[in-house]
Structures are given as structure tokens and as C-alpha cells.
């Protein structure tokens, strides 16, 4: 009986000691007095910097993809609203009569809003940047143009129009810009696909960075983690400490990188609006508009920042859980 009583007392003391250590661990960590992961050391600052850089590059990629997509949509819309009839000079050809005949043929088709002849003065202005001023169109084999404005919702029958023009005005060539539209759509689709693939790679690199940082933090505090775990601190509790730390670090880096990306977009938009009168500005505006990514682009930047912060927290959580399960097994 005496031995049983002693064993029972020892068991109670061990149980009480274990419960006391559990309460101590929870109170100690829960009060924030001694966090498992140091909040401000060289490794943490380096990880915040890496996350900021990855966020900055990810936001630039997303903004570039948004800019290309919006510009391609604008080009496609503008191109699909017009077609061009080109009449080449030929011997014994009355150019004005041929232009009038081609204009009347195009105007008869349903879906054609207007058919406008580009007059001589407008043609000269189009050629001045390449051939200089004072041109005489009669002395040069310069084609004349007819701009056909169409309804993009109900386009005309271009094949029938092309056949009728070829029969009535053999020198006329109808260009409905379908080849350019198809190439533009293919280019935009390829660019967007490549940009999204690069964005996915950057997010994957960010997740790997957080995994290595989490493992490094755990390696530096492995004895503390093992003691806490063996005295009763649950795996979700320890993982929550890491998750909170990396969520805050991820938010700091993501906000810094996102703000830097927004500043870049604002500066480029300001630069393009200030240089509209210069040749460089005109060329950039013709290609990309005014470098404005719009509200959708800025919303995407904010979404990327939040996504990277959440990714850092979730990645660290599962890394810790996996490590603690390995200890248990």
C-alpha cells in the first residue's frame, strides 16, 4: 500500500508539473513576452526585403499584362471599325472616276456606315513625313484610299464586296484588316500568357523563400520548439506563432513592394501625359496609350500584395505543422 501511495503521489506531482509547464508555455507565448521567432533580426529584415522585391516585380508584371491587354483591346476595336479600299494608278485610268465608283459600291452594302475618299491634300499630308513637302501626286505612282467605316456588330459581306470591286474596278484592293486583327489577338494572348506564367513563377519563388526562412527560424529555435511541444504545447498553437510572425513580415514587404510599383506606374503615366507633343511621346502613346493601368490595374496590385502576405502566412503554417508531425512520428 505504501508503494502504491508513493507511486500515486509521484504521478500526481509529475502531472501537476506538466500542467504547470503547459500553462507557463501558453502564458509566456500568449503574452508576447518571449516570441519563438525574433521579430527584428537580420534574417527577418532580409526576408521582408526579398518579399518586397518579389511583390514589386509581380506588380510590375501584372501592370504590364494589364496594359498590353487593354491596349490590344483598344487596337482591335479601332481596327474592326474600319476597312480600306486602295486603288493603284494605272495607264488610262481615271482615278477620280474609279474612286467614285468604288465609293458607291461600298456604300450599297449593309453594315457600311460611311465610305470616305481620302482627298489629295490629305494624301500629301500622309506622305510628307517620308517624302517631304511639295509633292505632286500625278508624277508619282501613289495609290489613293477610301476609308470605309463599318458597324462592328453587323459587318458587311467583305467577300461579295471584294468580288464586285474586282469586277468593276480591277485596280481596287479591299483590306478588311482581318490579318492584322488575328495577329494582334495572337500577340496579346501570348504576351498575357507569358506574363501570367512569370507571375506564377514569382509567387512560387516567394513561397520557397518563406519556406526556407521558416526552416531557418525553426533551426535556430529547435530546442525551444521541441521542449514546448513535448510539455504539451499543441502543434496548431506553435504554428500560429509562426503564422502571425510571417503574416506581419509578409504584409510589411508586400505593402512596400506594392507602393513602389504604384509609384512607378504613376510616374510613367505622368511622363507620358507630359510628353504628348514629342516624337517619343507620340510613339509611346500610339503603342500603349498614356501608360495608365486604370482602376483594375491598381486593384490588381492591392490583390497581389494581400495574396503574397497570405501566401507567406499559409506557407509558414504548413511548414511548421509538417515539421512537428515529423517530430511526433
Secondary structure as UniProt FT lines:
FT   HELIX           2..30
FT   TURN            31..32
FT   HELIX           42..80
FT   STRAND          82..87
FT   TURN            91..92
FT   HELIX           95..107
FT   TURN            110..111
FT   STRAND          112..117
FT   HELIX           120..131
FT   HELIX           137..139
FT   TURN            140..141
FT   STRAND          144..150
FT   HELIX           158..168
FT   TURN            170..171
FT   STRAND          172..175
FT   HELIX           178..220
FT   HELIX           222..230
FT   TURN            231..232
FT   HELIX           235..274
FT   TURN            275..277
FT   HELIX           279..288
FT   TURN            289..290
FT   HELIX           294..328
//
